[in-house]
Amino acid sequence: MNKNGSRFGGVMRYQWDFVLFIAAAFLTAASPSSANDVESFYKGKTIQIIVPAGPGGAFDLYSRLLSKHYQKYIPGNPNIILQYMPGAGGTRAANYMNAVAPKDGTVMCMPLAPIALAQLTGGSSIAYDASRFIWLGRLVEINRVLAVWHTAPQKTINDAFEKELVVASTGNNSETSMNAVVMNNLMGAKFKVVTGYKGIADMTLAMERNEVAGFFGSWGAWYGGRFDLITDKKVNLLIQIGTKRSNGLQNVPLMTDLTRSEADRQVVELMSRTSDVGHALFVPPDVPQDRVTALQKAFGEVIRDPLFLEEAKRLRLEINPATAEDVSKSVHATVSAPSEVVRRFIQVSGQ
């Protein structure tokens, strides 16, 4: 806790199931001969982490942090480099991982969180099945929050149902727009979405200039960026989108809390499940199992590394790990969602 008793400063929030998972990973480690094969394979090799965004953002920072510490836990200590592959809302990178990337454990990807949801809504541009990717683990979830400037009349999320609230967005197909559109069409909120902003810094500046009242952005970006606006009470956080409340946001309601029927709840849960993927890592299908086991074990070790955790704290990057199994379950739940739920989501989201 920080000096005010807040949990914002913590970067590690273990759950017992994750601790048990790590213990099980050690018990089920590959045989000595298999471990030697893995070490021999990776020795002298270079691993690429595909980043589906440009340099400087959260995905870049998390990928850099992980690559710096991950290397020493992988047998053979391969070199790790980042390969930036922005485009098409993460679809370009995901398609590459499915069809082009070597299936030998030398190429990984930290995808955009909506990778599985995009599979349901992206049409002919999608050439991958996220449920076939082999997940290695997750560093932190990505809950989205609605931040509203302190002078706006909307002080609670209920106020957004009574009076128009102008929010910034990077584009019609982005989550910054989708969250608002779903609340409008499904719940009767009164958001007016203004598109064309370049990113969170641009949208924050627009909010400070009173061009807009607020915007939907990731909690991690706030935590690691303009956190001063929160501590100085310059912005109010009205709602969050995720499957559970994020650390430090226990008093901010979830969008699922506002649903008025089971059918509505299922639609919002489908959209909210992107949070569970968060900043996760995967390799393509068909990577040999002994290498997958070694990479998952190494991931479990790096997220407990004191040097890794200290650097994450210094960079203000939250760490709330989840197992490969947990991420995979969430992805499978999304891609296998009932067709009527998917159809309704597409209808109310405009995707």
Secondary structure, DSSP 4 states (H G I P E B T S, - for coil): --TTS-STT--B---HHHHHHHHHHHHTPPPHHHHHHHHHHHTT-EEEEEESS-TTSHHHHHHHHHHHHHGGGSTT--EEEEEE---GGGHHHHHHHHHTS-TTSSEEE---TTHHHHHHHSGGG----GGGSEEEEES----EEEEEETTSS--SGGGGGTS-EEEE-S-TTSHHHHHHHHIIIII---EEEE----SHHHHHHHHHTTSSSEEEEEHHHHHHSSHHHHHTT-EEEEEEESSSPPTT-TTSPBGGGG--SHHHHHHHHHHHTHHHHSSEEEE-TT--HHHHHHHHHHHHHHTT-HHHHHHHHHTT--B--B-HHHHHHHHHHHHT--HHHHHHHHHHHT-
